[in-house]
Amino acid sequence: MPQYKYRARDKEGVLQTGTMEARGREAVADQLSKQGVIPDRGENR
């Protein structure tokens, strides 16, 4: 699976960045949402 870089914000608006292995951008967004953060941007690494 490809690696994706992401940016997301928590409930307080604090920016979080990182990388995640996923099948696609939608999968990254879904996983981030499950973690309680709001996806800001995801791109293929």
Biopython code that builds the backbone (N, CA, C, O; Angstrom):
import numpy as np
from Bio.PDB.StructureBuilder import StructureBuilder

atoms = [
    (1, "MET", "N", (0.844, -1.183, 0.000)),
    (1, "MET", "CA", (0.000, 0.000, 0.000)),
    (1, "MET", "C", (0.887, 1.243, 0.000)),
    (1, "MET", "O", (1.972, 1.240, 0.582)),
    (2, "PRO", "N", (0.423, 2.296, -0.651)),
    (2, "PRO", "CA", (1.209, 3.532, -0.679)),
    (2, "PRO", "C", (1.180, 4.277, 0.653)),
    (2, "PRO", "O", (0.271, 4.099, 1.464)),
    (3, "GLN", "N", (2.180, 5.102, 0.854)),
    (3, "GLN", "CA", (2.269, 5.974, 2.028)),
    (3, "GLN", "C", (1.672, 7.337, 1.662)),
    (3, "GLN", "O", (1.902, 7.844, 0.564)),
    (4, "TYR", "N", (0.920, 7.915, 2.569)),
    (4, "TYR", "CA", (0.331, 9.231, 2.373)),
    (4, "TYR", "C", (0.780, 10.165, 3.488)),
    (4, "TYR", "O", (0.798, 9.788, 4.660)),
    (5, "LYS", "N", (1.140, 11.384, 3.113)),
    (5, "LYS", "CA", (1.381, 12.422, 4.109)),
    (5, "LYS", "C", (0.037, 13.077, 4.372)),
    (5, "LYS", "O", (-0.768, 13.246, 3.455)),
    (6, "TYR", "N", (-0.208, 13.448, 5.626)),
    (6, "TYR", "CA", (-1.484, 14.094, 5.931)),
    (6, "TYR", "C", (-1.286, 15.283, 6.851)),
    (6, "TYR", "O", (-0.281, 15.409, 7.551)),
    (7, "ARG", "N", (-2.279, 16.142, 6.818)),
    (7, "ARG", "CA", (-2.416, 17.238, 7.769)),
    (7, "ARG", "C", (-3.835, 17.157, 8.289)),
    (7, "ARG", "O", (-4.776, 16.960, 7.520)),
    (8, "ALA", "N", (-3.988, 17.309, 9.593)),
    (8, "ALA", "CA", (-5.313, 17.236, 10.211)),
    (8, "ALA", "C", (-5.327, 18.139, 11.431)),
    (8, "ALA", "O", (-4.282, 18.500, 11.972)),
    (9, "ARG", "N", (-6.514, 18.490, 11.846)),
    (9, "ARG", "CA", (-6.660, 19.337, 13.031)),
    (9, "ARG", "C", (-7.517, 18.621, 14.067)),
    (9, "ARG", "O", (-8.503, 17.960, 13.740)),
    (10, "ASP", "N", (-7.107, 18.773, 15.340)),
    (10, "ASP", "CA", (-7.901, 18.179, 16.408)),
    (10, "ASP", "C", (-9.040, 19.123, 16.771)),
    (10, "ASP", "O", (-9.209, 20.170, 16.147)),
    (11, "LYS", "N", (-9.816, 18.750, 17.776)),
    (11, "LYS", "CA", (-10.999, 19.545, 18.148)),
    (11, "LYS", "C", (-10.665, 20.957, 18.601)),
    (11, "LYS", "O", (-11.501, 21.857, 18.521)),
    (12, "GLU", "N", (-9.425, 21.150, 19.084)),
    (12, "GLU", "CA", (-8.991, 22.484, 19.511)),
    (12, "GLU", "C", (-8.379, 23.275, 18.356)),
    (12, "GLU", "O", (-8.013, 24.439, 18.522)),
    (13, "GLY", "N", (-8.269, 22.642, 17.187)),
    (13, "GLY", "CA", (-7.709, 23.317, 16.027)),
    (13, "GLY", "C", (-6.208, 23.185, 15.884)),
    (13, "GLY", "O", (-5.604, 23.835, 15.031)),
    (14, "VAL", "N", (-5.594, 22.341, 16.717)),
    (14, "VAL", "CA", (-4.140, 22.145, 16.665)),
    (14, "VAL", "C", (-3.801, 21.267, 15.461)),
    (14, "VAL", "O", (-4.380, 20.197, 15.274)),
    (15, "LEU", "N", (-2.856, 21.736, 14.653)),
    (15, "LEU", "CA", (-2.446, 21.013, 13.459)),
    (15, "LEU", "C", (-1.617, 19.789, 13.819)),
    (15, "LEU", "O", (-0.710, 19.858, 14.648)),
    (16, "GLN", "N", (-1.940, 18.673, 13.185)),
    (16, "GLN", "CA", (-1.174, 17.438, 13.325)),
    (16, "GLN", "C", (-0.745, 17.011, 11.931)),
    (16, "GLN", "O", (-1.529, 17.090, 10.985)),
    (17, "THR", "N", (0.489, 16.561, 11.803)),
    (17, "THR", "CA", (0.973, 16.074, 10.520)),
    (17, "THR", "C", (1.589, 14.702, 10.712)),
    (17, "THR", "O", (1.996, 14.340, 11.816)),
    (18, "GLY", "N", (1.653, 13.949, 9.637)),
    (18, "GLY", "CA", (2.271, 12.637, 9.728)),
    (18, "GLY", "C", (2.153, 11.882, 8.425)),
    (18, "GLY", "O", (1.785, 12.446, 7.395)),
    (19, "THR", "N", (2.468, 10.605, 8.480)),
    (19, "THR", "CA", (2.321, 9.735, 7.322)),
    (19, "THR", "C", (1.498, 8.521, 7.730)),
    (19, "THR", "O", (1.461, 8.131, 8.897)),
    (20, "MET", "N", (0.847, 7.942, 6.742)),
    (20, "MET", "CA", (-0.023, 6.804, 7.000)),
    (20, "MET", "C", (-0.047, 5.913, 5.763)),
    (20, "MET", "O", (-0.079, 6.413, 4.639)),
    (21, "GLU", "N", (-0.031, 4.625, 5.962)),
    (21, "GLU", "CA", (-0.181, 3.679, 4.868)),
    (21, "GLU", "C", (-1.668, 3.441, 4.660)),
    (21, "GLU", "O", (-2.391, 3.125, 5.605)),
    (22, "ALA", "N", (-2.123, 3.593, 3.418)),
    (22, "ALA", "CA", (-3.546, 3.425, 3.137)),
    (22, "ALA", "C", (-3.752, 3.103, 1.663)),
    (22, "ALA", "O", (-2.851, 3.281, 0.843)),
    (23, "ARG", "N", (-4.938, 2.633, 1.341)),
    (23, "ARG", "CA", (-5.265, 2.294, -0.047)),
    (23, "ARG", "C", (-5.541, 3.530, -0.900)),
    (23, "ARG", "O", (-5.423, 3.474, -2.124)),
    (24, "GLY", "N", (-5.904, 4.639, -0.271)),
    (24, "GLY", "CA", (-6.206, 5.856, -1.012)),
    (24, "GLY", "C", (-6.506, 7.008, -0.082)),
    (24, "GLY", "O", (-6.541, 6.845, 1.137)),
    (25, "ARG", "N", (-6.722, 8.175, -0.664)),
    (25, "ARG", "CA", (-6.984, 9.385, 0.135)),
    (25, "ARG", "C", (-8.225, 9.245, 1.001)),
    (25, "ARG", "O", (-8.246, 9.696, 2.146)),
    (26, "GLU", "N", (-9.262, 8.617, 0.449)),
    (26, "GLU", "CA", (-10.489, 8.448, 1.232)),
    (26, "GLU", "C", (-10.235, 7.586, 2.465)),
    (26, "GLU", "O", (-10.791, 7.841, 3.533)),
    (27, "ALA", "N", (-9.398, 6.573, 2.313)),
    (27, "ALA", "CA", (-9.074, 5.705, 3.443)),
    (27, "ALA", "C", (-8.303, 6.478, 4.512)),
    (27, "ALA", "O", (-8.505, 6.257, 5.707)),
    (28, "VAL", "N", (-7.418, 7.386, 4.083)),
    (28, "VAL", "CA", (-6.695, 8.232, 5.039)),
    (28, "VAL", "C", (-7.684, 9.106, 5.791)),
    (28, "VAL", "O", (-7.621, 9.195, 7.018)),
    (29, "ALA", "N", (-8.591, 9.750, 5.078)),
    (29, "ALA", "CA", (-9.588, 10.616, 5.708)),
    (29, "ALA", "C", (-10.460, 9.834, 6.684)),
    (29, "ALA", "O", (-10.756, 10.316, 7.778)),
    (30, "ASP", "N", (-10.871, 8.633, 6.296)),
    (30, "ASP", "CA", (-11.691, 7.796, 7.179)),
    (30, "ASP", "C", (-10.940, 7.447, 8.462)),
    (30, "ASP", "O", (-11.494, 7.538, 9.558)),
    (31, "GLN", "N", (-9.680, 7.049, 8.321)),
    (31, "GLN", "CA", (-8.881, 6.661, 9.489)),
    (31, "GLN", "C", (-8.669, 7.857, 10.431)),
    (31, "GLN", "O", (-8.769, 7.721, 11.650)),
    (32, "LEU", "N", (-8.378, 9.017, 9.854)),
    (32, "LEU", "CA", (-8.184, 10.214, 10.677)),
    (32, "LEU", "C", (-9.467, 10.580, 11.415)),
    (32, "LEU", "O", (-9.432, 10.948, 12.589)),
    (33, "SER", "N", (-10.595, 10.477, 10.724)),
    (33, "SER", "CA", (-11.871, 10.779, 11.363)),
    (33, "SER", "C", (-12.135, 9.840, 12.535)),
    (33, "SER", "O", (-12.653, 10.262, 13.569)),
    (34, "LYS", "N", (-11.783, 8.581, 12.378)),
    (34, "LYS", "CA", (-11.947, 7.605, 13.462)),
    (34, "LYS", "C", (-11.063, 7.953, 14.657)),
    (34, "LYS", "O", (-11.382, 7.610, 15.795)),
    (35, "GLN", "N", (-9.944, 8.641, 14.389)),
    (35, "GLN", "CA", (-9.033, 9.050, 15.454)),
    (35, "GLN", "C", (-9.490, 10.361, 16.103)),
    (35, "GLN", "O", (-8.867, 10.835, 17.053)),
    (36, "GLY", "N", (-10.573, 10.943, 15.591)),
    (36, "GLY", "CA", (-11.123, 12.150, 16.191)),
    (36, "GLY", "C", (-10.494, 13.440, 15.707)),
    (36, "GLY", "O", (-10.618, 14.474, 16.364)),
    (37, "VAL", "N", (-9.816, 13.398, 14.562)),
    (37, "VAL", "CA", (-9.247, 14.615, 13.997)),
    (37, "VAL", "C", (-9.890, 14.900, 12.640)),
    (37, "VAL", "O", (-10.412, 13.997, 11.985)),
    (38, "ILE", "N", (-9.846, 16.148, 12.237)),
    (38, "ILE", "CA", (-10.462, 16.578, 10.994)),
    (38, "ILE", "C", (-9.403, 16.648, 9.906)),
    (38, "ILE", "O", (-8.474, 17.450, 10.001)),
    (39, "PRO", "N", (-9.529, 15.814, 8.864)),
    (39, "PRO", "CA", (-8.542, 15.841, 7.796)),
    (39, "PRO", "C", (-8.491, 17.202, 7.116)),
    (39, "PRO", "O", (-9.523, 17.790, 6.792)),
    (40, "ASP", "N", (-7.274, 17.689, 6.908)),
    (40, "ASP", "CA", (-7.059, 18.972, 6.236)),
    (40, "ASP", "C", (-6.538, 18.731, 4.834)),
    (40, "ASP", "O", (-6.979, 19.362, 3.874)),
    (41, "ARG", "N", (-5.590, 17.804, 4.729)),
    (41, "ARG", "CA", (-5.000, 17.515, 3.420)),
    (41, "ARG", "C", (-4.290, 16.171, 3.488)),
    (41, "ARG", "O", (-3.665, 15.839, 4.495)),
    (42, "GLY", "N", (-4.390, 15.409, 2.422)),
    (42, "GLY", "CA", (-3.644, 14.154, 2.300)),
    (42, "GLY", "C", (-3.084, 14.052, 0.895)),
    (42, "GLY", "O", (-3.779, 14.348, -0.078)),
    (43, "GLU", "N", (-1.858, 13.644, 0.786)),
    (43, "GLU", "CA", (-1.256, 13.514, -0.539)),
    (43, "GLU", "C", (-0.337, 12.307, -0.562)),
    (43, "GLU", "O", (0.254, 11.925, 0.447)),
    (44, "ASN", "N", (-0.238, 11.721, -1.744)),
    (44, "ASN", "CA", (0.622, 10.561, -1.919)),
    (44, "ASN", "C", (2.062, 10.959, -1.704)),
    (44, "ASN", "O", (2.508, 11.994, -2.200)),
    (45, "ARG", "N", (2.772, 10.167, -0.988)),
    (45, "ARG", "CA", (4.153, 10.474, -0.648)),
    (45, "ARG", "C", (5.093, 10.103, -1.732)),
    (45, "ARG", "O", (6.301, 10.300, -1.597)),
]
sb = StructureBuilder()
sb.init_structure("model")
sb.init_model(0)
sb.init_chain("A")
sb.init_seg("    ")
for serial, (resi, resn, name, xyz) in enumerate(atoms, 1):
    if name == "N":
        sb.init_residue(resn, " ", resi, " ")
    sb.init_atom(name, np.array(xyz, "f"), 0.0, 1.0, " ", f" {name:<3s}", serial, name[0])
structure = sb.get_structure()
